[in-house]
Amino acid sequence: MDLTWLDFSVARWQVFLLVFVRIIGVIAVSPFFGHRVIISQAKIGLGLVVAIMMFSSMPVHIDPEPNLLPYLILAGKELILGMLFGYTARLVFYAVQFAGEIIGIDIGFGVVNIIDPLSAEQISVIGTFKNLIAIVTFLAIDGHHVILNALIKSFEMLPLGGVHLGAGVGQSVIDTTAQVFVMAIQMAAPVITSLFLTSLALGIVARTVPQMNVFIVGFPLKIGVGVAMLMISLPLFQVVLVKLFGDIGPNLSVLMTQMQNP
């Protein structure tokens, strides 16, 4: 196909915009990169830098699209792909927040909430504490590199214009989202178990010594046991986090496989 210099420039510009849209979708939703404390201009600048590097180093070819509507549909698919990438990587952080909420309610911190800068919502102090540990662990094990490597691999498995949004994609997202509850219980299990045993012991004491006001004694006791168990279980919590962060890469590969053309 013979192209004039102007046609060639328009075609290459269309390709670059599709690459940028996919990357900005990942940056806007993914953990750490999509943090609310990072200003939008910085996110756009990072997306441009990554798009320029990827565009200049990988062979991407697509026929120029003269009509606006088909091109917008292509750009919309690329944006959805990027946002699903970021959402899948962020599910572990949702599980961490959920685990913190469960622990906070069980300890008695259900009304002790603060504003989380990541989600702009009120969450418990335990959830915020666990969330900060998760962010530090994510950066320490180079989890952001996993996302960038998966993004580079996506251009090989899903070339521009080759994104297929079928029923399998929705089912894959639902199955991955359902694992949030399992992950949350895994991370909160040590504290929940200790608090359950504490409540069981208080119930036995209330039956054997009815003169004791177990309701008054139980509040500080459960707070002390819960906080102590939370500190003791921190090494186990980090081990679980590392394992869950290691599953981000395979989950993204499954998502890309579901988006390939049948």
Buried (B, 14 or more C-beta within 10 A) or exposed (E): EEEEEEEEEBBBEBBBBBBBBBBBBBBBBBBBBBEEEEEEEEBBEBBBEBBEEBBEEEEBEBEBBEEEEEBEEBBEBBBBBBBBBBBBBBBBBBBBBBBBBBBBEBBBBEEEBEEBEBBEEEBBBBBBBBBEBBBEBBEEBEBBEBBBEBBBBBBEBBBBBBBEBEEBBEEBBEEBEEBBEEBBBBBBBBBBEBBEEBBEBBEEBBEEEEEEEBEEEBEEBBBEBBBEBBEEBBEEBBEBBBEBBEBBBEBBBBBBEBBBEE
